[in-house]
Amino acid sequence: MDSSLVYNRVKGFLEKYGDKGFLVLKAALEIAGDPNVDHRYGDFSFKHLVLRLARMGFNYNPVNLLRTLEKELGVLEKSYSSTNQTWWRFTDIEAVKRAIGADTVEDDPKISLLRVKFESLEPRRVKSTLLKLASKNNLTAADREVFRRIVFGELSKMIDLYQEMAGYEDYFGMELEEIRELVKLAEFITLRMSREKPAQAGGSPLEDSLRALGVNDNT
């Protein structure tokens, strides 16, 4: 399909569906450009899209808009479907970016630099280390030193970044959520360190405690 046709169809889609249509397309484009998503089946999946929308504070089932974009407008094409997942590809992703103005925002060097800074702090490695510390009944002196280095090092720097990234919440929803989870984990470890006595047998398992805090062990 011609790029100008895709562009015009997306513009018409946005005029008809307004903010709802814009957010669905924007979230799908973010997933398509996310290096942490396995794109072997397509640009984005239904599951990824719903989760990304929820993290943007938009609890909405986009199935009808996706059907319109695919069946009526040809902006999307279904690239994979099974009993438990469905993926789509943009027929012309650059035309879609131009139509919603995403290309100009993504090219903003400040946004690019914030993302580079965040990834340079290796948040997934930090989370893995914190989960290991949280799983221990007692922390050794070496464990406590590792924890302090993370708290005063990577985690403190992430909090500084959080303040900047919060100004671009639509683009850093997942990263902001990661930082909040890391802070919850650090608080959990601090509480365990401050106990006067070791945890008694029969207490809540670590998984239950982390679930109560809203932290997922998905490293």
ChimeraX attribute file (.defattr): number of C-alpha atoms within 10 A of each C-alpha:
attribute: neighborCount
match mode: 1-to-1
recipient: residues
	/A:1	9
	/A:2	9
	/A:3	14
	/A:4	13
	/A:5	15
	/A:6	23
	/A:7	21
	/A:8	14
	/A:9	20
	/A:10	25
	/A:11	17
	/A:12	14
	/A:13	17
	/A:14	18
	/A:15	12
	/A:16	11
	/A:17	11
	/A:18	12
	/A:19	11
	/A:20	15
	/A:21	19
	/A:22	18
	/A:23	19
	/A:24	20
	/A:25	23
	/A:26	22
	/A:27	23
	/A:28	24
	/A:29	20
	/A:30	19
	/A:31	20
	/A:32	22
	/A:33	13
	/A:34	13
	/A:35	9
	/A:36	8
	/A:37	13
	/A:38	12
	/A:39	16
	/A:40	10
	/A:41	16
	/A:42	17
	/A:43	23
	/A:44	27
	/A:45	23
	/A:46	18
	/A:47	12
	/A:48	18
	/A:49	23
	/A:50	20
	/A:51	16
	/A:52	23
	/A:53	21
	/A:54	15
	/A:55	19
	/A:56	17
	/A:57	11
	/A:58	14
	/A:59	12
	/A:60	13
	/A:61	14
	/A:62	17
	/A:63	11
	/A:64	9
	/A:65	16
	/A:66	21
	/A:67	15
	/A:68	14
	/A:69	20
	/A:70	18
	/A:71	13
	/A:72	11
	/A:73	17
	/A:74	18
	/A:75	24
	/A:76	22
	/A:77	18
	/A:78	20
	/A:79	16
	/A:80	14
	/A:81	12
	/A:82	7
	/A:83	5
	/A:84	7
	/A:85	12
	/A:86	17
	/A:87	22
	/A:88	22
	/A:89	21
	/A:90	23
	/A:91	18
	/A:92	18
	/A:93	18
	/A:94	15
	/A:95	22
	/A:96	25
	/A:97	19
	/A:98	14
	/A:99	20
	/A:100	18
	/A:101	12
	/A:102	16
	/A:103	14
	/A:104	10
	/A:105	14
	/A:106	15
	/A:107	10
	/A:108	10
	/A:109	10
	/A:110	13
	/A:111	17
	/A:112	12
	/A:113	11
	/A:114	17
	/A:115	16
	/A:116	11
	/A:117	14
	/A:118	19
	/A:119	13
	/A:120	10
	/A:121	15
	/A:122	11
	/A:123	19
	/A:124	14
	/A:125	11
	/A:126	17
	/A:127	22
	/A:128	15
	/A:129	16
	/A:130	21
	/A:131	23
	/A:132	10
	/A:133	20
	/A:134	21
	/A:135	13
	/A:136	13
	/A:137	13
	/A:138	16
	/A:139	16
	/A:140	11
	/A:141	9
	/A:142	9
	/A:143	16
	/A:144	16
	/A:145	12
	/A:146	14
	/A:147	20
	/A:148	13
	/A:149	13
	/A:150	17
	/A:151	17
	/A:152	10
	/A:153	12
	/A:154	17
	/A:155	20
	/A:156	14
	/A:157	15
	/A:158	25
	/A:159	15
	/A:160	11
	/A:161	18
	/A:162	21
	/A:163	11
	/A:164	14
	/A:165	22
	/A:166	14
	/A:167	10
	/A:168	15
	/A:169	15
	/A:170	18
	/A:171	19
	/A:172	20
	/A:173	19
	/A:174	15
	/A:175	21
	/A:176	21
	/A:177	14
	/A:178	18
	/A:179	19
	/A:180	17
	/A:181	18
	/A:182	22
	/A:183	20
	/A:184	16
	/A:185	22
	/A:186	22
	/A:187	14
	/A:188	17
	/A:189	20
	/A:190	14
	/A:191	10
	/A:192	18
	/A:193	16
	/A:194	9
	/A:195	10
	/A:196	7
	/A:197	9
	/A:198	11
	/A:199	12
	/A:200	8
	/A:201	7
	/A:202	6
	/A:203	9
	/A:204	10
	/A:205	10
	/A:206	14
	/A:207	13
	/A:208	12
	/A:209	13
	/A:210	18
	/A:211	11
	/A:212	10
	/A:213	14
	/A:214	13
	/A:215	20
	/A:216	15
	/A:217	11
	/A:218	8
	/A:219	11
